[in-house]
């Protein structure tokens, strides 16, 4: 697990700077997710300066459109956000 400001591998296997603390939650299918915010500059196909990476044992999702207060969201709302692009 990476601390804020450290480099971590994102969903594409690239090293990106982690911005702030990670959030973990369990979704309705009992899948454990770890959510981190990353510097999105330089990401191929980047849609902004920052993105969220939702990572579980079996999947990784990158989200560009998310609320600024995403760390305060409930697990149900985070799960919904994870399906955005």
The 8 nearest C-alpha neighbors of each residue, nearest first, counted from 0:
[[1, 2, 7, 21, 33, 5, 3, 8],
 [2, 0, 5, 7, 3, 6, 17, 4],
 [1, 3, 5, 4, 20, 0, 17, 19],
 [4, 2, 19, 17, 18, 5, 20, 1],
 [3, 5, 17, 16, 18, 2, 6, 19],
 [6, 4, 3, 2, 16, 17, 1, 7],
 [5, 7, 16, 15, 14, 17, 4, 8],
 [8, 6, 14, 15, 1, 9, 16, 5],
 [9, 7, 14, 12, 13, 15, 10, 6],
 [8, 10, 12, 11, 13, 7, 14, 15],
 [9, 11, 59, 12, 52, 8, 60, 61],
 [12, 10, 9, 13, 8, 59, 14, 42],
 [11, 13, 8, 9, 10, 14, 7, 15],
 [14, 12, 8, 11, 9, 15, 10, 7],
 [13, 15, 8, 7, 6, 9, 12, 16],
 [16, 14, 6, 7, 37, 38, 8, 13],
 [15, 17, 6, 38, 37, 5, 4, 18],
 [16, 18, 37, 3, 4, 5, 36, 6],
 [19, 17, 36, 3, 37, 4, 16, 20],
 [20, 18, 3, 17, 21, 36, 4, 2],
 [19, 21, 3, 22, 2, 18, 35, 17],
 [20, 22, 35, 34, 33, 23, 19, 36],
 [23, 21, 34, 33, 70, 20, 35, 24],
 [24, 22, 33, 32, 34, 21, 25, 31],
 [23, 25, 32, 74, 31, 26, 33, 22],
 [24, 26, 31, 30, 29, 32, 27, 74],
 [25, 27, 29, 28, 30, 78, 24, 74],
 [26, 28, 29, 25, 30, 75, 78, 74],
 [27, 29, 26, 30, 25, 31, 78, 32],
 [30, 28, 26, 27, 25, 31, 24, 32],
 [31, 29, 25, 26, 28, 32, 55, 27],
 [30, 32, 25, 55, 24, 29, 26, 33],
 [33, 31, 55, 24, 54, 23, 25, 53],
 [32, 34, 23, 54, 53, 22, 55, 21],
 [35, 33, 53, 22, 21, 52, 23, 54],
 [36, 34, 21, 52, 51, 37, 17, 33],
 [35, 37, 51, 18, 50, 17, 52, 49],
 [38, 36, 17, 50, 18, 49, 16, 39],
 [37, 39, 49, 16, 40, 48, 15, 50],
 [40, 38, 49, 48, 42, 50, 37, 41],
 [41, 39, 48, 42, 38, 45, 47, 49],
 [40, 42, 39, 43, 45, 38, 44, 48],
 [43, 41, 45, 39, 40, 44, 13, 38],
 [42, 44, 45, 41, 40, 39, 46, 11],
 [45, 43, 42, 46, 41, 47, 39, 40],
 [46, 44, 42, 43, 47, 39, 40, 41],
 [47, 45, 63, 44, 48, 39, 49, 50],
 [46, 48, 49, 45, 39, 63, 40, 50],
 [47, 49, 39, 40, 38, 50, 46, 45],
 [50, 48, 39, 38, 47, 37, 36, 63],
 [49, 51, 63, 37, 62, 36, 39, 52],
 [50, 52, 36, 62, 35, 61, 37, 53],
 [51, 53, 61, 35, 34, 60, 54, 36],
 [52, 54, 34, 60, 59, 33, 32, 61],
 [55, 53, 59, 33, 32, 58, 52, 34],
 [56, 54, 32, 58, 57, 31, 59, 33],
 [55, 57, 58, 54, 31, 32, 30, 59],
 [56, 58, 55, 59, 54, 30, 31, 32],
 [59, 57, 55, 54, 56, 60, 53, 10],
 [58, 60, 54, 10, 53, 55, 61, 52],
 [59, 61, 53, 52, 62, 54, 81, 58],
 [60, 62, 52, 51, 53, 50, 63, 59],
 [63, 61, 84, 51, 50, 64, 83, 52],
 [62, 64, 50, 84, 65, 46, 51, 47],
 [63, 65, 62, 84, 83, 66, 50, 80],
 [64, 66, 63, 67, 80, 69, 62, 51],
 [67, 65, 69, 68, 64, 80, 72, 70],
 [66, 68, 69, 65, 70, 71, 64, 72],
 [69, 67, 66, 70, 71, 72, 65, 77],
 [68, 70, 66, 72, 71, 67, 65, 77],
 [71, 69, 68, 72, 22, 67, 21, 73],
 [72, 70, 69, 68, 73, 77, 22, 74],
 [73, 71, 69, 70, 76, 77, 74, 68],
 [72, 74, 76, 75, 77, 71, 70, 78],
 [73, 75, 77, 76, 24, 78, 72, 26],
 [76, 74, 78, 73, 77, 79, 26, 27],
 [75, 77, 79, 73, 78, 74, 72, 80],
 [78, 76, 80, 74, 79, 75, 72, 73],
 [77, 79, 81, 75, 76, 80, 74, 26],
 [78, 80, 76, 77, 81, 82, 75, 83],
 [79, 81, 77, 82, 83, 78, 76, 65],
 [80, 82, 78, 79, 83, 77, 62, 53],
 [81, 83, 80, 79, 84, 78, 62, 60],
 [84, 82, 80, 81, 62, 64, 79, 63],
 [83, 62, 63, 64, 82, 61, 81, 80]]
